[in-house]
């Protein structure tokens, strides 16, 4: 005789958050079957965009650190509970100027956090972590690799322009022509 299973044992779902992305896992019995849904939480995505705007405006208007160069906040990623925010930034200038910008961001972190909490009326202001965005350097290296490949292709095409075959024009034997 088969006993009916209770719904609590048959199916359980849990939402694990991270980077503002909801991951729903389904459990059947005692095993997790895996990820079902991987969609960004709209509230967290909107809050991340608002944090990016507030931090960018505050850096432009209120932070008077002379080390702060021309900095752009490119992306903000929040944890599912919105307690931790990772801000990706880029800056223009020499390596020394970029290091100064990084130090200025670290020193202004507390003021930026309190400004974000006050302007967005958050109960808990997220902890801000600044990470230098590697996208421009990666894009530059990819463009350089593509330029080298194009130059190599052009050199090969130039060399093969006046080249003649080493043997016959068609060195392969065809069985239907031999007979």
C-alpha positions in Angstrom: 0.0 0.0 0.0 1.3 3.4 -1.0 1.1 6.2 1.6 0.3 9.7 0.3 3.1 12.1 0.9 2.5 15.4 2.5 3.1 18.5 0.4 5.8 19.7 2.8 7.9 16.6 2.1 7.2 16.4 -1.6 8.0 19.9 -2.7 9.9 22.7 -1.0 11.4 25.8 -2.5 13.9 28.2 -1.2 15.1 31.5 -2.6 18.8 32.2 -2.3 19.9 35.7 -3.1 23.2 37.1 -4.3 24.1 39.9 -6.7 20.5 41.0 -6.8 19.6 37.7 -8.5 17.0 35.3 -7.1 17.7 31.6 -7.5 14.9 29.3 -6.7 15.8 25.8 -5.8 13.3 23.0 -5.6 13.6 20.2 -3.2 11.8 16.9 -3.8 12.0 14.6 -0.8 15.4 15.2 0.7 17.4 16.2 -2.5 17.7 19.6 -4.2 16.9 19.3 -7.9 18.6 22.5 -8.9 18.0 25.9 -10.1 14.7 26.8 -11.7 14.6 30.5 -12.0 17.5 32.9 -12.3 15.9 36.3 -12.8 17.0 39.6 -11.3 14.8 40.9 -8.5 13.3 44.2 -9.9 13.4 45.9 -6.5 17.1 45.1 -6.0 17.9 46.1 -9.6 16.1 49.5 -9.2 17.8 50.1 -5.8 21.2 49.3 -7.4 20.6 51.9 -10.1 19.5 54.5 -7.6 22.7 53.8 -5.5 24.8 54.3 -8.7 23.1 57.7 -9.4 23.4 58.9 -5.7 27.1 57.9 -5.4 28.0 59.5 -8.8 26.2 62.7 -7.8 27.8 62.8 -4.4 31.3 62.2 -5.8 30.8 65.0 -8.3 29.3 67.6 -5.8 30.4 66.8 -2.3 33.7 64.9 -2.3 36.4 67.6 -2.4 39.4 65.2 -2.2 42.1 66.4 -4.6 43.2 62.8 -5.3 39.8 62.1 -6.8 40.2 62.1 -10.6 37.7 61.7 -13.4 35.8 58.6 -12.1 32.8 56.9 -13.5 30.6 54.4 -11.5 29.9 51.8 -14.2 27.9 49.2 -12.2 26.4 48.4 -8.8 25.7 44.9 -7.6 23.7 44.3 -4.5 23.2 41.2 -2.4 19.7 39.8 -2.2 19.2 41.4 1.2 20.6 44.8 0.0 23.1 44.9 2.9 26.2 44.9 0.7 26.8 46.8 -2.5 29.8 46.3 -4.8 30.4 49.4 -6.9 32.5 49.0 -10.1 34.4 52.1 -11.2 36.7 53.3 -13.9 39.0 56.3 -14.0 41.0 58.1 -16.6 44.7 59.0 -16.1 48.0 57.5 -15.3 48.5 54.6 -12.9 49.5 57.1 -10.1 46.3 59.1 -10.6 44.2 56.0 -10.6 45.8 54.8 -7.4 45.0 58.2 -5.9 41.4 57.9 -7.1 41.2 54.5 -5.4 42.5 55.9 -2.1 40.0 58.8 -2.3 37.1 56.4 -2.9 38.2 54.3 0.1 38.5 57.4 2.3 35.0 58.7 1.3 33.3 55.3 1.7 31.7 56.2 5.1 30.3 59.5 3.9 29.0 57.9 0.7 27.3 55.1 2.7 25.5 57.5 5.0 24.5 59.7 2.0 23.1 56.7 0.2 21.1 55.7 3.3 19.7 59.2 3.9 18.9 60.0 0.3 17.2 56.7 -0.5 15.5 56.5 3.0 16.9 53.0 3.7 16.6 51.3 7.1 20.0 49.8 6.6 22.5 51.5 4.4 24.4 49.0 2.4 28.1 48.5 3.0 30.0 49.9 0.0 32.9 48.1 -1.6 34.7 49.7 -4.5 36.1 47.5 -7.2 38.0 48.8 -10.2 36.2 47.7 -13.4 38.5 45.8 -15.7 36.2 46.1 -18.7 38.1 48.9 -20.5 41.5 47.1 -20.2 39.9 43.8 -21.3 38.3 45.6 -24.3 41.6 47.2 -25.2 43.4 43.8 -25.1 40.7 42.2 -27.3 40.9 45.1 -29.8 44.7 44.8 -29.9 44.5 41.0 -30.5 41.9 41.6 -33.4 44.2 44.3 -34.9 47.2 41.8 -34.8 45.1 39.1 -36.4 43.9 41.5 -39.2 47.5 42.6 -39.8 48.6 39.0 -40.0 45.8 38.2 -42.5 46.8 41.2 -44.6 50.4 40.1 -44.6 49.5 36.5 -45.7 47.2 37.9 -48.4 50.0 40.2 -49.6 52.5 37.3 -49.8 50.1 35.0 -51.6 49.3 37.7 -54.2 52.0 36.6 -56.7 52.6 33.1 -55.5 52.6 30.2 -58.0 51.7 26.6 -57.1 54.8 24.4 -56.5 53.6 21.6 -58.7 50.7 21.1 -61.0 47.7 23.4 -60.8 45.6 20.5 -59.4 48.0 18.0 -57.6 45.2 15.7 -56.6 44.4 12.6 -58.7 40.8 12.2 -59.8 39.8 8.6 -60.4 37.3 9.4 -63.2 39.9 11.2 -65.3 42.5 8.3 -65.2 40.3 5.9 -67.1 
